[in-house]
Amino acid sequence: MEKKYYIYILASKRNGTLYIGFTSNLLKRVWQHKNKIVSGFTSEYSVDCLVYFEQYQDVQDAIGREKQLKKWNRDWKLELIEKNNPRWRDLYEDIK
């Protein structure tokens, strides 16, 4: 089975605090954020709503995309989320 890699964006609420991450296990990683298993920024600011993600076959492509998104200004990130998830639904339920 081919390994998959993900970049994802979490939000505290609509237009709230954003966090961009990378993982090879999206379901587990988001669960960790939701249950505050990961100490730091996301648990401190309650950033645990999965509002956007992309899947990659190549780890370098995923890491490159994560770095690219982290450099984007906030408006571009909000536009990306709005375009793909206009209601800011928590996509965690879709991947479970």
Rosetta blueprint (number, residue, H / E / L):
1 M L
2 E L
3 K L
4 K L
5 Y E
6 Y E
7 I E
8 Y E
9 I E
10 L E
11 A E
12 S L
13 K L
14 R L
15 N L
16 G L
17 T L
18 L E
19 Y E
20 I E
21 G E
22 F E
23 T E
24 S L
25 N L
26 L H
27 L H
28 K H
29 R H
30 V H
31 W H
32 Q H
33 H H
34 K H
35 N L
36 K L
37 I L
38 V L
39 S L
40 G L
41 F H
42 T H
43 S H
44 E H
45 Y L
46 S L
47 V L
48 D L
49 C E
50 L E
51 V E
52 Y E
53 F E
54 E E
55 Q E
56 Y E
57 Q L
58 D L
59 V H
60 Q H
61 D H
62 A H
63 I H
64 G H
65 R H
66 E H
67 K H
68 Q H
69 L H
70 K H
71 K H
72 W L
73 N L
74 R H
75 D H
76 W H
77 K H
78 L H
79 E H
80 L H
81 I H
82 E H
83 K H
84 N H
85 N L
86 P L
87 R L
88 W L
89 R L
90 D L
91 L L
92 Y H
93 E H
94 D H
95 I H
96 K L
